């Protein structure tokens, strides 16, 4: 009987850990999405001249925003 209880506790712990991991990943993805959105907004509001001054083309904004968001949340 002690063996069955031990296995149940291990299974419960494993389920709890998996649930925590899933929730943690959801929050990380949400934070990443928010950061990327902020970068996109800031860069999109800049003029072509301002973007050129920092070496970014308007067409590169999504890529730059994605890379910047991943860099700040790494």
MDTraj code that builds the backbone (N, CA, C; nanometers):
import mdtraj as md
import numpy as np

residues = "UNK UNK UNK UNK UNK UNK UNK UNK UNK UNK UNK UNK UNK UNK UNK UNK UNK UNK UNK UNK UNK UNK UNK UNK UNK UNK UNK UNK UNK UNK UNK UNK UNK UNK UNK UNK UNK UNK UNK UNK UNK UNK UNK UNK UNK UNK UNK UNK UNK UNK UNK UNK UNK UNK UNK UNK UNK UNK UNK UNK UNK UNK UNK UNK UNK UNK UNK UNK UNK UNK UNK UNK UNK UNK".split()
xyz = np.array([
    [0.0819, -0.1194, 0.0000],
    [0.0000, 0.0000, 0.0000],
    [0.0871, 0.1269, 0.0000],
    [0.1981, 0.1214, 0.0692],
    [0.2868, 0.2372, 0.0737],
    [0.3422, 0.2665, -0.0651],
    [0.3645, 0.1623, -0.1417],
    [0.4148, 0.1794, -0.2770],
    [0.3140, 0.2539, -0.3643],
    [0.1865, 0.2196, -0.3516],
    [0.0808, 0.2856, -0.4289],
    [0.0705, 0.4324, -0.3905],
    [0.0813, 0.4627, -0.2633],
    [0.0748, 0.6012, -0.2171],
    [0.1940, 0.6796, -0.2722],
    [0.3105, 0.6169, -0.2694],
    [0.4306, 0.6818, -0.3190],
    [0.4156, 0.7149, -0.4681],
    [0.3651, 0.6202, -0.5460],
    [0.3442, 0.6455, -0.6887],
    [0.2412, 0.7547, -0.7124],
    [0.1375, 0.7583, -0.6320],
    [0.0350, 0.8614, -0.6460],
    [0.0940, 0.9994, -0.6185],
    [0.1795, 1.0079, -0.5188],
    [0.2422, 1.1361, -0.4869],
    [0.3353, 1.1802, -0.5997],
    [0.4077, 1.0844, -0.6585],
    [0.4968, 1.1170, -0.7690],
    [0.4152, 1.1643, -0.8892],
    [0.3067, 1.0935, -0.9193],
    [0.2217, 1.1322, -1.0316],
    [0.1612, 1.2700, -1.0088],
    [0.1180, 1.2978, -0.8866],
    [0.0601, 1.4285, -0.8547],
    [0.1653, 1.5376, -0.8704],
    [0.2837, 1.5125, -0.8216],
    [0.3911, 1.6099, -0.8335],
    [0.4231, 1.6353, -0.9803],
    [0.4282, 1.5305, -1.0578],
    [0.4586, 1.5443, -1.1990],
    [0.3504, 1.6247, -1.2709],
    [0.2253, 1.5980, -1.2372],
    [0.1146, 1.6724, -1.2971],
    [0.1215, 1.8197, -1.2578],
    [0.1519, 1.8451, -1.1323],
    [0.1644, 1.9827, -1.0847],
    [0.2791, 2.0538, -1.1553],
    [0.3904, 1.9855, -1.1709],
    [0.5044, 2.0457, -1.2398],
    [0.4718, 2.0754, -1.3860],
    [0.4036, 1.9826, -1.4508],
    [0.3662, 2.0047, -1.5910],
    [0.2694, 2.1213, -1.6039],
    [0.1726, 2.1297, -1.5138],
    [0.0762, 2.2395, -1.5152],
    [0.1480, 2.3723, -1.4942],
    [0.2404, 2.3752, -1.3985],
    [0.3168, 2.4969, -1.3702],
    [0.3996, 2.5373, -1.4916],
    [0.4586, 2.4408, -1.5579],
    [0.5382, 2.4688, -1.6767],
    [0.4519, 2.5272, -1.7881],
    [0.3357, 2.4689, -1.8093],
    [0.2453, 2.5181, -1.9138],
    [0.2026, 2.6619, -1.8835],
    [0.1608, 2.6872, -1.7609],
    [0.1182, 2.8227, -1.7217],
    [0.2340, 2.9205, -1.7350],
    [0.3524, 2.8801, -1.6930],
    [0.4704, 2.9655, -1.7035],
    [0.4993, 2.9997, -1.8497],
    [0.4902, 2.9010, -1.9374],
    [0.5138, 2.9247, -2.0804],
    [0.4105, 3.0191, -2.1395],
    [0.2860, 3.0069, -2.0953],
    [0.1805, 3.0969, -2.1429],
    [0.2116, 3.2407, -2.1026],
    [0.2525, 3.2605, -1.9774],
    [0.2858, 3.3953, -1.9315],
    [0.4079, 3.4504, -2.0049],
    [0.5077, 3.3658, -2.0301],
    [0.6258, 3.4115, -2.1035],
    [0.5878, 3.4550, -2.2450],
    [0.5046, 3.3761, -2.3113],
    [0.4617, 3.4114, -2.4469],
    [0.3808, 3.5408, -2.4472],
    [0.2968, 3.5583, -2.3464],
    [0.2175, 3.6809, -2.3370],
    [0.3096, 3.8017, -2.3179],
    [0.4071, 3.7893, -2.2282],
    [0.5015, 3.8992, -2.2039],
    [0.5820, 3.9300, -2.3297],
    [0.6208, 3.8268, -2.4017],
    [0.6942, 3.8448, -2.5258],
    [0.6090, 3.9172, -2.6295],
    [0.4841, 3.8797, -2.6380],
    [0.3919, 3.9426, -2.7318],
    [0.3700, 4.0900, -2.6982],
    [0.3554, 4.1205, -2.5710],
    [0.3366, 4.2592, -2.5277],
    [0.4609, 4.3420, -2.5608],
    [0.5786, 4.2874, -2.5313],
    [0.7026, 4.3599, -2.5596],
    [0.7180, 4.3840, -2.7096],
    [0.6894, 4.2814, -2.7896],
    [0.7000, 4.2962, -2.9351],
    [0.6029, 4.4017, -2.9860],
    [0.4835, 4.4027, -2.9315],
    [0.3837, 4.5012, -2.9712],
    [0.4291, 4.6432, -2.9376],
    [0.4901, 4.6594, -2.8232],
    [0.5399, 4.7923, -2.7839],
    [0.6501, 4.8395, -2.8777],
    [0.7434, 4.7498, -2.9095],
    [0.8498, 4.7858, -3.0031],
    [0.7922, 4.8214, -3.1399],
    [0.6981, 4.7412, -3.1859],
    [0.6342, 4.7690, -3.3155],
    [0.5702, 4.9070, -3.3148],
    [0.4989, 4.9376, -3.2086],
    [0.4312, 5.0664, -3.1984],
    [0.5307, 5.1822, -3.1990],
    [0.6346, 5.1696, -3.1178],
    [0.7341, 5.2766, -3.1100],
    [0.8037, 5.2982, -3.2439],
    [0.8449, 5.1887, -3.3062],
    [0.9152, 5.2018, -3.4340],
    [0.8229, 5.2501, -3.5449],
    [0.6993, 5.2060, -3.5447],
    [0.6040, 5.2476, -3.6479],
    [0.5715, 5.3955, -3.6391],
    [0.5797, 5.4510, -3.5196],
    [0.5504, 5.5930, -3.5006],
    [0.6669, 5.6835, -3.5411],
    [0.7823, 5.6250, -3.5684],
    [0.8986, 5.7043, -3.6088],
    [0.8890, 5.7397, -3.7578],
    [0.9475, 5.8520, -3.7924],
    [0.9508, 5.8924, -3.9342],
    [1.0561, 5.8087, -4.0070],
    [1.0485, 5.8123, -4.1401],
    [1.1480, 5.7406, -4.2201],
    [1.2887, 5.7928, -4.1918],
    [1.2990, 5.9203, -4.1691],
    [1.4292, 5.9816, -4.1390],
    [1.4831, 5.9298, -4.0057],
    [1.3980, 5.9243, -3.9046],
    [1.4417, 5.8738, -3.7739],
    [1.4839, 5.7266, -3.7828],
    [1.4078, 5.6496, -3.8581],
    [1.4427, 5.5088, -3.8763],
    [1.5763, 5.4954, -3.9493],
    [1.5960, 5.5776, -4.0515],
    [1.7220, 5.5751, -4.1264],
    [1.8396, 5.6114, -4.0366],
    [1.8180, 5.7052, -3.9455],
    [1.9241, 5.7464, -3.8534],
    [1.9713, 5.6309, -3.7652],
    [1.8819, 5.5395, -3.7331],
    [1.9209, 5.4257, -3.6492],
    [1.9431, 5.2988, -3.7319],
    [1.9393, 5.3140, -3.8644],
    [1.9733, 5.2039, -3.9531],
    [1.8653, 5.0995, -3.9728],
    [1.7398, 5.1412, -3.9659],
    [1.6280, 5.0478, -3.9832],
    [1.5417, 5.0940, -4.0998],
    [1.5046, 5.0004, -4.1861],
    [1.4082, 5.0287, -4.2926],
    [1.2695, 4.9985, -4.2384],
    [1.1709, 5.0686, -4.2885],
    [1.0337, 5.0478, -4.2417],
    [0.9913, 4.9012, -4.2584],
    [1.0378, 4.8382, -4.3648],
    [1.0014, 4.6981, -4.3891],
    [1.0675, 4.6026, -4.2882],
    [1.1705, 4.6500, -4.2192],
    [1.2407, 4.5670, -4.1205],
    [1.1813, 4.5771, -3.9801],
    [1.0824, 4.6635, -3.9615],
    [1.0270, 4.6868, -3.8280],
    [0.9788, 4.5575, -3.7605],
    [0.9002, 4.4721, -3.8257],
    [0.8552, 4.3499, -3.7567],
    [0.9709, 4.2616, -3.7090],
    [1.0716, 4.2469, -3.7941],
    [1.1867, 4.1636, -3.7575],
    [1.2638, 4.2258, -3.6409],
    [1.2877, 4.3554, -3.6481],
    [1.3614, 4.4245, -3.5426],
    [1.2836, 4.4182, -3.4109],
    [1.1530, 4.4379, -3.4167],
    [1.0699, 4.4334, -3.2961],
    [1.0725, 4.2943, -3.2336],
    [1.0635, 4.1919, -3.3166],
    [1.0663, 4.0539, -3.2664],
    [1.2003, 4.0238, -3.1997],
    [1.3098, 4.0622, -3.2668],
    [1.4423, 4.0384, -3.2102],
    [1.4639, 4.1169, -3.0818],
    [1.4182, 4.2404, -3.0780],
    [1.4333, 4.3225, -2.9580],
    [1.3530, 4.2651, -2.8413],
    [1.2324, 4.2190, -2.8686],
    [1.1496, 4.1613, -2.7629],
    [1.2131, 4.0348, -2.7071],
    [1.2665, 3.9517, -2.7931],
    [1.3304, 3.8279, -2.7476],
    [1.4572, 3.8596, -2.6673],
    [1.5265, 3.9644, -2.7047],
    [1.6479, 4.0024, -2.6334],
    [1.6215, 4.0539, -2.4945],
    [1.5092, 4.1230, -2.4749],
    [1.4795, 4.1784, -2.3425],
    [1.4163, 4.0763, -2.2503],
    [1.3585, 3.9691, -2.3060],
    [1.2922, 3.8676, -2.2239],
    [1.3731, 3.7392, -2.2130],
    [1.4944, 3.7412, -2.2625],
    [1.5756, 3.6186, -2.2607],
    [1.6301, 3.5895, -2.1231],
])
top = md.Topology()
chain = top.add_chain()
for i, resn in enumerate(residues, 1):
    res = top.add_residue(resn, chain, resSeq=i)
    for name in ("N", "CA", "C"):
        top.add_atom(name, md.element.get_by_symbol(name[0]), res)
traj = md.Trajectory(xyz[None], top)
